[in-house]
Amino acid sequence: MEFAEKRSYMRMSVDCEMQYRLVNSASFYAAQCTSLSGSGVSFIAQHAFEVGKAIEIQIAPQYLVNAALTAFIEVTRVAPSTSANYYEIAAIIKTIKG
């Protein structure tokens, strides 16, 4: 069975904690990052967002070998998670900060 990858960047499955906040908010919330690529991210969060919403994320690596990632993203998909009261969020990375 052949599969043609159409993504510009390879997606990596990850399982790490991250923080997020709405761009105009001072409050950060915890989430669980599930995948990351050069152009996008997906994570599980307690909040559902409208498609097109701008969010700032911070992903700190578990080990100090990698640098932390702070980026601005745009939500592209929101779906209820299999875990009660959580949502699966997919987003495009618009800008990497710093």
N, CA, C and O atoms as a MOPAC input file, in Angstrom:
PM7 MOZYME 1SCF
protein

 N      0.83600 1    -1.16500 1     0.00000 1
 C      0.00000 1     0.00000 1     0.00000 1
 C      0.89300 1     1.24500 1     0.00000 1
 O      1.73100 1     1.40000 1     0.88800 1
 N      0.72400 1     2.12100 1    -0.97400 1
 C      1.52700 1     3.31900 1    -1.07300 1
 C      0.77000 1     4.51900 1    -0.51800 1
 O     -0.45700 1     4.59400 1    -0.58500 1
 N      1.54000 1     5.45100 1     0.03000 1
 C      0.96500 1     6.66100 1     0.59600 1
 C      1.80200 1     7.84300 1     0.14100 1
 O      3.02000 1     7.85200 1     0.31900 1
 N      1.15600 1     8.83700 1    -0.44200 1
 C      1.86500 1    10.03600 1    -0.88700 1
 C      1.69500 1    11.12800 1     0.16100 1
 O      0.58900 1    11.62400 1     0.37900 1
 N      2.78300 1    11.49600 1     0.80000 1
 C      2.75800 1    12.54800 1     1.82100 1
 C      2.59800 1    13.89300 1     1.13800 1
 O      3.38900 1    14.24100 1     0.26200 1
 N      1.59100 1    14.64900 1     1.52400 1
 C      1.31900 1    15.94400 1     0.90800 1
 C      1.74700 1    17.10800 1     1.78500 1
 O      1.66100 1    18.25900 1     1.35900 1
 N      2.20000 1    16.83900 1     2.98600 1
 C      2.63000 1    17.90100 1     3.88400 1
 C      4.00400 1    18.42300 1     3.46000 1
 O      4.83400 1    17.68200 1     2.93300 1
 N      4.22100 1    19.71500 1     3.70300 1
 C      5.52100 1    20.32000 1     3.41600 1
 C      6.55800 1    19.94000 1     4.46600 1
 O      7.75400 1    19.89500 1     4.17900 1
 N      6.08900 1    19.66300 1     5.69900 1
 C      6.98500 1    19.31700 1     6.80000 1
 C      6.51400 1    18.01700 1     7.44400 1
 O      5.31400 1    17.76200 1     7.54700 1
 N      7.46300 1    17.20500 1     7.87300 1
 C      7.13100 1    15.97100 1     8.54500 1
 C      6.53200 1    16.26700 1     9.91700 1
 O      7.03300 1    17.13200 1    10.63600 1
 N      5.48400 1    15.57100 1    10.27800 1
 C      4.84800 1    15.73200 1    11.57900 1
 C      5.46400 1    14.75300 1    12.56400 1
 O      5.63100 1    13.57300 1    12.25600 1
 N      5.80000 1    15.24800 1    13.75100 1
 C      6.36300 1    14.39300 1    14.79800 1
 C      5.32900 1    14.23700 1    15.90100 1
 O      4.73700 1    15.21700 1    16.35500 1
 N      5.11900 1    13.00500 1    16.32400 1
 C      4.26600 1    12.77800 1    17.48700 1
 C      5.06200 1    13.15000 1    18.72000 1
 O      6.21000 1    12.73800 1    18.88100 1
 N      4.45300 1    13.92000 1    19.57600 1
 C      5.09900 1    14.31500 1    20.82000 1
 C      4.09200 1    14.14300 1    21.95700 1
 O      2.88600 1    14.05200 1    21.72700 1
 N      4.58900 1    14.10200 1    23.13800 1
 C      3.74300 1    14.01600 1    24.31700 1
 C      4.40600 1    14.86800 1    25.39000 1
 O      5.15600 1    14.36600 1    26.22700 1
 N      4.12000 1    16.16100 1    25.35200 1
 C      4.74900 1    17.05700 1    26.32000 1
 C      3.77200 1    18.15000 1    26.73900 1
 O      2.81700 1    18.46900 1    26.03000 1
 N      4.04000 1    18.70200 1    27.89800 1
 C      3.21600 1    19.78800 1    28.38800 1
 C      3.51700 1    21.06500 1    27.62800 1
 O      4.62800 1    21.26300 1    27.13500 1
 N      2.52700 1    21.92000 1    27.53900 1
 C      2.68700 1    23.22200 1    26.91600 1
 C      1.76500 1    24.20300 1    27.61300 1
 O      0.91100 1    23.81300 1    28.40800 1
 N      1.94300 1    25.46800 1    27.31100 1
 C      1.10400 1    26.54600 1    27.83600 1
 C      0.49400 1    27.28100 1    26.65400 1
 O      1.09400 1    27.34700 1    25.58100 1
 N     -0.70100 1    27.83500 1    26.84800 1
 C     -1.32000 1    28.64200 1    25.79400 1
 C     -2.10800 1    29.78500 1    26.41400 1
 O     -2.53400 1    29.72200 1    27.56700 1
 N     -2.28800 1    30.82800 1    25.61900 1
 C     -3.13800 1    31.94300 1    26.02000 1
 C     -3.66500 1    32.63800 1    24.77800 1
 O     -3.03600 1    32.60500 1    23.72000 1
 N     -4.81400 1    33.26200 1    24.91500 1
 C     -5.31800 1    34.10200 1    23.84100 1
 C     -4.38700 1    35.29100 1    23.72000 1
 O     -3.83100 1    35.74500 1    24.72000 1
 N     -4.21200 1    35.79500 1    22.52900 1
 C     -3.23500 1    36.84800 1    22.27700 1
 C     -3.46100 1    38.07300 1    23.16100 1
 O     -2.48600 1    38.68000 1    23.60500 1
 N     -4.68100 1    38.45000 1    23.42500 1
 C     -4.95900 1    39.64600 1    24.22900 1
 C     -5.16700 1    39.34100 1    25.71300 1
 O     -5.68000 1    40.18600 1    26.44600 1
 N     -4.78100 1    38.16000 1    26.15900 1
 C     -4.98000 1    37.76000 1    27.54900 1
 C     -3.64700 1    37.66800 1    28.28700 1
 O     -2.60600 1    37.44300 1    27.67100 1
 N     -3.68300 1    37.84100 1    29.60000 1
 C     -2.47600 1    37.68500 1    30.41100 1
 C     -2.39300 1    36.29800 1    31.03100 1
 O     -1.33900 1    35.91200 1    31.53800 1
 N     -3.48800 1    35.54400 1    31.00000 1
 C     -3.55500 1    34.23300 1    31.65700 1
 C     -3.14100 1    33.09600 1    30.73300 1
 O     -3.65900 1    32.95600 1    29.62500 1
 N     -2.18900 1    32.28000 1    31.21300 1
 C     -1.78300 1    31.07500 1    30.50000 1
 C     -2.50400 1    29.87100 1    31.08500 1
 O     -2.82800 1    29.84800 1    32.27300 1
 N     -2.75600 1    28.86100 1    30.23900 1
 C     -3.39800 1    27.62200 1    30.64800 1
 C     -2.53600 1    26.44600 1    30.20000 1
 O     -1.80600 1    26.54400 1    29.21300 1
 N     -2.62300 1    25.34600 1    30.92100 1
 C     -1.85700 1    24.14800 1    30.58600 1
 C     -2.58900 1    23.32500 1    29.53800 1
 O     -3.81900 1    23.28600 1    29.50400 1
 N     -1.80900 1    22.66600 1    28.67800 1
 C     -2.34600 1    21.76900 1    27.65500 1
 C     -1.33600 1    20.65600 1    27.42000 1
 O     -0.23600 1    20.67500 1    27.97400 1
 N     -1.71600 1    19.68600 1    26.59600 1
 C     -0.83900 1    18.57000 1    26.25300 1
 C     -0.59500 1    18.59200 1    24.74700 1
 O     -1.52000 1    18.37200 1    23.96600 1
 N      0.64400 1    18.85600 1    24.33600 1
 C      0.99900 1    18.86400 1    22.91900 1
 C      1.03700 1    17.41900 1    22.42100 1
 O      1.62600 1    16.55500 1    23.07100 1
 N      0.41200 1    17.15300 1    21.27200 1
 C      0.36500 1    15.79200 1    20.73300 1
 C      1.15400 1    15.62400 1    19.44200 1
 O      1.62700 1    14.52600 1    19.14700 1
 N      1.30300 1    16.69900 1    18.66400 1
 C      2.14500 1    16.61600 1    17.46500 1
 C      2.64600 1    17.99700 1    17.09400 1
 O      2.04700 1    19.01700 1    17.43300 1
 N      3.77700 1    17.99600 1    16.37700 1
 C      4.44600 1    19.24100 1    16.02000 1
 C      5.13800 1    19.05800 1    14.68200 1
 O      5.73400 1    18.01500 1    14.41500 1
 N      5.05400 1    20.08400 1    13.84100 1
 C      5.79000 1    20.07200 1    12.57500 1
 C      6.34600 1    21.46400 1    12.34600 1
 O      6.17600 1    22.35000 1    13.18300 1
 N      7.00400 1    21.66100 1    11.22800 1
 C      7.56100 1    22.95900 1    10.90600 1
 C      6.50600 1    24.01100 1    10.63100 1
 O      6.80300 1    25.20500 1    10.64400 1
 N      5.26500 1    23.58000 1    10.38100 1
 C      4.22200 1    24.54900 1    10.06200 1
 C      2.97200 1    24.44000 1    10.92300 1
 O      2.04700 1    25.23800 1    10.77100 1
 N      2.92900 1    23.46100 1    11.82900 1
 C      1.71100 1    23.30800 1    12.61900 1
 C      1.92200 1    22.59200 1    13.93000 1
 O      2.99900 1    22.06900 1    14.21600 1
 N      0.86200 1    22.58200 1    14.72100 1
 C      0.89000 1    21.96200 1    16.03800 1
 C     -0.50900 1    21.42700 1    16.34500 1
 O     -1.50500 1    21.96600 1    15.86200 1
 N     -0.57900 1    20.37600 1    17.14100 1
 C     -1.86400 1    19.92800 1    17.66400 1
 C     -1.69800 1    19.65800 1    19.14600 1
 O     -0.63500 1    19.24400 1    19.60800 1
 N     -2.77700 1    19.90400 1    19.88300 1
 C     -2.71800 1    19.74800 1    21.32600 1
 C     -4.10500 1    19.49900 1    21.88300 1
 O     -5.11200 1    19.72200 1    21.21000 1
 N     -4.14200 1    19.03100 1    23.12400 1
 C     -5.39500 1    18.78100 1    23.82600 1
 C     -5.51200 1    19.82600 1    24.93200 1
 O     -4.59600 1    20.00800 1    25.73500 1
 N     -6.66800 1    20.51500 1    24.95900 1
 C     -6.87100 1    21.61200 1    25.90900 1
 C     -8.27000 1    21.55700 1    26.50200 1
 O     -9.15400 1    20.87300 1    25.98500 1
 N     -8.45500 1    22.27900 1    27.58400 1
 C     -9.76800 1    22.34500 1    28.23500 1
 C    -10.70200 1    23.34700 1    27.57300 1
 O    -11.90300 1    23.33400 1    27.84100 1
 N    -10.18100 1    24.20800 1    26.72000 1
 C    -10.99400 1    25.23000 1    26.07000 1
 C    -11.18000 1    24.90700 1    24.59100 1
 O    -10.26100 1    24.42700 1    23.92700 1
 N    -12.36900 1    25.17500 1    24.09200 1
 C    -12.62600 1    25.08500 1    22.65000 1
 C    -12.45100 1    26.49100 1    22.08400 1
 O    -12.83900 1    27.47200 1    22.71900 1
 N    -11.87600 1    26.58900 1    20.90400 1
 C    -11.65700 1    27.88400 1    20.27400 1
 C    -12.33400 1    27.91500 1    18.92100 1
 O    -12.54100 1    26.87300 1    18.29800 1
 N    -12.67700 1    29.10400 1    18.46600 1
 C    -13.20900 1    29.27400 1    17.12800 1
 C    -12.08200 1    29.11500 1    16.11400 1
 O    -10.94600 1    29.51300 1    16.37400 1
 N    -12.39300 1    28.53900 1    14.96900 1
 C    -11.42000 1    28.45300 1    13.88300 1
 C    -11.03500 1    29.88000 1    13.50000 1
 O    -11.89500 1    30.75000 1    13.36800 1
 N     -9.73900 1    30.10800 1    13.32500 1
 C     -9.23000 1    31.43500 1    12.99200 1
 C     -8.72400 1    32.21000 1    14.19900 1
 O     -8.10300 1    33.26000 1    14.03800 1
 N     -8.98100 1    31.71000 1    15.41300 1
 C     -8.56600 1    32.39500 1    16.65100 1
 C     -7.04800 1    32.39300 1    16.75900 1
 O     -6.40400 1    31.38900 1    16.45600 1
 N     -6.47200 1    33.51900 1    17.19300 1
 C     -5.02700 1    33.65200 1    17.38400 1
 C     -4.67800 1    33.30200 1    18.82500 1
 O     -5.31200 1    33.78500 1    19.76300 1
 N     -3.66500 1    32.45800 1    18.99000 1
 C     -3.23700 1    31.98000 1    20.30600 1
 C     -1.71800 1    32.00700 1    20.36400 1
 O     -1.04300 1    31.75200 1    19.36600 1
 N     -1.18600 1    32.31700 1    21.54300 1
 C      0.25200 1    32.20700 1    21.78400 1
 C      0.49900 1    30.90800 1    22.52900 1
 O     -0.21300 1    30.59300 1    23.48300 1
 N      1.51400 1    30.14200 1    22.09700 1
 C      1.85300 1    28.89300 1    22.78000 1
 C      3.30800 1    28.93500 1    23.24200 1
 O      4.14400 1    29.63200 1    22.66800 1
 N      3.58000 1    28.17400 1    24.29000 1
 C      4.94300 1    27.99500 1    24.78600 1
 C      5.12400 1    26.50900 1    25.06100 1
 O      4.39600 1    25.91500 1    25.85600 1
 N      6.10800 1    25.91900 1    24.38700 1
 C      6.42400 1    24.50700 1    24.59700 1
 C      7.83800 1    24.44100 1    25.13700 1
 O      8.79300 1    24.81000 1    24.45300 1
 N      7.96700 1    23.97100 1    26.36200 1
 C      9.27900 1    23.82800 1    26.99800 1
 C      9.70300 1    22.37400 1    26.89300 1
 O      8.92700 1    21.48400 1    27.24200 1
 N     10.90700 1    22.11200 1    26.42300 1
 C     11.35900 1    20.72600 1    26.28100 1
 C     11.57400 1    20.06700 1    27.63600 1
 O     11.87500 1    20.72500 1    28.63200 1
 N     11.41100 1    18.76200 1    27.64200 1
 C     11.63400 1    18.00900 1    28.87300 1
 C     13.11500 1    18.00300 1    29.23300 1
 O     13.47400 1    18.02100 1    30.41000 1
 N     13.97200 1    17.97600 1    28.21500 1
 C     15.41700 1    17.97000 1    28.42900 1
 C     16.00300 1    19.25800 1    27.87200 1
 O     15.47800 1    19.80200 1    26.90000 1
 N     17.05800 1    19.74600 1    28.45600 1
 C     17.64800 1    21.02000 1    28.05500 1
 C     18.43100 1    20.95100 1    26.74500 1
 O     19.06600 1    21.93300 1    26.36000 1
 N     18.39900 1    19.81800 1    26.05900 1
 C     19.08900 1    19.67200 1    24.77700 1
 C     18.41100 1    20.54500 1    23.71700 1
 O     19.08100 1    21.07200 1    22.82900 1
 N     17.10100 1    20.69700 1    23.80700 1
 C     16.33800 1    21.48100 1    22.83400 1
 C     15.94200 1    22.82700 1    23.43900 1
 O     15.77300 1    22.95200 1    24.65200 1
 N     15.80000 1    23.82000 1    22.58200 1
 C     15.35700 1    25.13800 1    23.03800 1
 C     13.83500 1    25.15000 1    23.17900 1
 O     13.13200 1    24.37900 1    22.52700 1
 N     13.34700 1    26.02900 1    24.03400 1
 C     11.90300 1    26.20400 1    24.18800 1
 C     11.34300 1    26.86400 1    22.92400 1
 O     12.05300 1    27.57900 1    22.21700 1
 N     10.06600 1    26.61500 1    22.65400 1
 C      9.40000 1    27.19400 1    21.49000 1
 C      8.28300 1    28.10000 1    21.97200 1
 O      7.41300 1    27.67000 1    22.72900 1
 N      8.30400 1    29.34600 1    21.53900 1
 C      7.19800 1    30.27200 1    21.75600 1
 C      6.74400 1    30.71100 1    20.37700 1
 O      7.55200 1    31.17400 1    19.57100 1
 N      5.45000 1    30.56800 1    20.10200 1
 C      4.94600 1    30.85900 1    18.76400 1
 C      3.52300 1    31.39000 1    18.82800 1
 O      2.80600 1    31.18800 1    19.80800 1
 N      3.13600 1    32.07000 1    17.76400 1
 C      1.76000 1    32.49000 1    17.58200 1
 C      1.14500 1    31.56000 1    16.55400 1
 O      1.72900 1    31.30900 1    15.50000 1
 N     -0.05200 1    31.04400 1    16.87100 1
 C     -0.70100 1    30.07600 1    15.99900 1
 C     -2.11000 1    30.54300 1    15.64000 1
 O     -2.67700 1    31.42100 1    16.29100 1
 N     -2.65900 1    29.93800 1    14.59600 1
 C     -4.03900 1    30.19400 1    14.19000 1
 C     -4.77600 1    28.86500 1    14.18300 1
 O     -4.36000 1    27.92300 1    13.50800 1
 N     -5.85900 1    28.78700 1    14.92300 1
 C     -6.63100 1    27.55200 1    15.04500 1
 C     -7.27000 1    27.19100 1    13.69800 1
 O     -7.89700 1    28.02800 1    13.05000 1
 N     -7.09600 1    25.92400 1    13.29200 1
 C     -7.68200 1    25.45200 1    12.03700 1
 C     -8.74600 1    24.37100 1    12.24300 1
 O     -9.59200 1    24.15700 1    11.37500 1
 N     -8.70000 1    23.68300 1    13.40400 1
 C     -9.67200 1    22.61400 1    13.65800 1
 C     -9.83800 1    22.42800 1    15.15400 1
 O     -8.87100 1    22.50300 1    15.91100 1
 N    -11.08300 1    22.18200 1    15.57600 1
 C    -11.40700 1    21.89700 1    16.97200 1
 C    -12.37700 1    20.72800 1    16.98700 1
 O    -13.38500 1    20.73900 1    16.28000 1
 N    -12.07000 1    19.71800 1    17.79500 1
 C    -12.95400 1    18.55400 1    17.90600 1
 C    -12.96700 1    18.07800 1    19.35100 1
 O    -11.95800 1    18.18200 1    20.04800 1
 N    -14.11100 1    17.55300 1    19.80800 1
 C    -14.13700 1    16.99200 1    21.16600 1
 C    -13.12800 1    15.85600 1    21.27500 1
 O    -12.98000 1    15.05700 1    20.34900 1
 N    -12.44200 1    15.78700 1    22.39900 1
 C    -11.46300 1    14.72800 1    22.64700 1
 C    -12.17900 1    13.50400 1    23.20000 1
 O    -13.32500 1    13.58400 1    23.64200 1
 N    -11.48600 1    12.37200 1    23.16900 1
 C    -12.04000 1    11.16600 1    23.77900 1
 C    -12.06800 1    11.30200 1    25.29500 1
 O    -12.83600 1    10.61200 1    25.96600 1
 N    -11.22600 1    12.19600 1    25.84500 1
 C    -11.25200 1    12.50200 1    27.27600 1
 C    -12.36700 1    13.51900 1    27.53400 1
 O    -12.48100 1    14.51100 1    26.81600 1
 N    -13.16700 1    13.27800 1    28.53400 1
 C    -14.30100 1    14.15400 1    28.83800 1
 C    -13.83300 1    15.58400 1    29.10600 1
 O    -12.81700 1    15.80500 1    29.76400 1
 N    -14.58100 1    16.53800 1    28.59200 1
 C    -14.35800 1    17.96600 1    28.81900 1
 C    -13.04800 1    18.50200 1    28.24800 1
 O    -12.54900 1    19.52100 1    28.72400 1
 N    -12.48700 1    17.85000 1    27.25600 1
 C    -11.27300 1    18.33000 1    26.60300 1
 C    -11.51800 1    18.42000 1    25.09700 1
 O    -12.46100 1    17.83100 1    24.56900 1
 N    -10.64800 1    19.17200 1    24.42000 1
 C    -10.78400 1    19.38000 1    22.98000 1
 C     -9.44700 1    19.14500 1    22.28300 1
 O     -8.38800 1    19.47500 1    22.81800 1
 N     -9.51000 1    18.57700 1    21.09700 1
 C     -8.32300 1    18.40800 1    20.25500 1
 C     -8.25200 1    19.62200 1    19.33900 1
 O     -9.16700 1    19.87700 1    18.55700 1
 N     -7.16300 1    20.36200 1    19.44300 1
 C     -6.97900 1    21.60000 1    18.69500 1
 C     -5.85200 1    21.40000 1    17.68400 1
 O     -4.78800 1    20.88900 1    18.03100 1
 N     -6.08300 1    21.80200 1    16.43800 1
 C     -5.03800 1    21.80000 1    15.41500 1
 C     -4.86000 1    23.24100 1    14.95700 1
 O     -5.82600 1    23.99600 1    14.85300 1
 N     -3.60800 1    23.61300 1    14.68300 1
 C     -3.34400 1    25.01100 1    14.32900 1
 C     -2.13500 1    25.13300 1    13.41500 1
 O     -1.26500 1    24.26200 1    13.37600 1
 N     -2.10600 1    26.22700 1    12.68900 1
 C     -0.97600 1    26.58400 1    11.83300 1
 C     -0.06700 1    27.51400 1    12.62500 1
 O     -0.54500 1    28.43400 1    13.28900 1
 N      1.22000 1    27.28400 1    12.56100 1
 C      2.17500 1    28.19200 1    13.19300 1
 C      2.33300 1    29.39900 1    12.26500 1
 O      2.77400 1    29.26100 1    11.12400 1
 N      1.97000 1    30.57500 1    12.76400 1
 C      2.05300 1    31.79600 1    11.97200 1
 C      3.39900 1    32.50500 1    12.15900 1
 O      3.99600 1    32.97900 1    11.19300 1
 N      3.87100 1    32.57500 1    13.41100 1
 C      5.11500 1    33.26000 1    13.72400 1
 C      5.79700 1    32.58400 1    14.89200 1
 O      5.14500 1    32.23500 1    15.87600 1
 N      7.10200 1    32.39500 1    14.79500 1
 C      7.88000 1    31.89200 1    15.92200 1
 C      8.51500 1    33.08700 1    16.59400 1
 O      9.16600 1    33.90200 1    15.94000 1
 N      8.33300 1    33.19400 1    17.88200 1
 C      8.77600 1    34.35200 1    18.65300 1
 C     10.20800 1    34.14700 1    19.12600 1
 O     10.56700 1    33.06500 1    19.59000 1
 N     11.01900 1    35.18300 1    19.00900 1
 C     12.37500 1    35.19200 1    19.53400 1
 C     13.28300 1    34.30600 1    18.79700 1
 O     14.46400 1    34.21400 1    19.13300 1

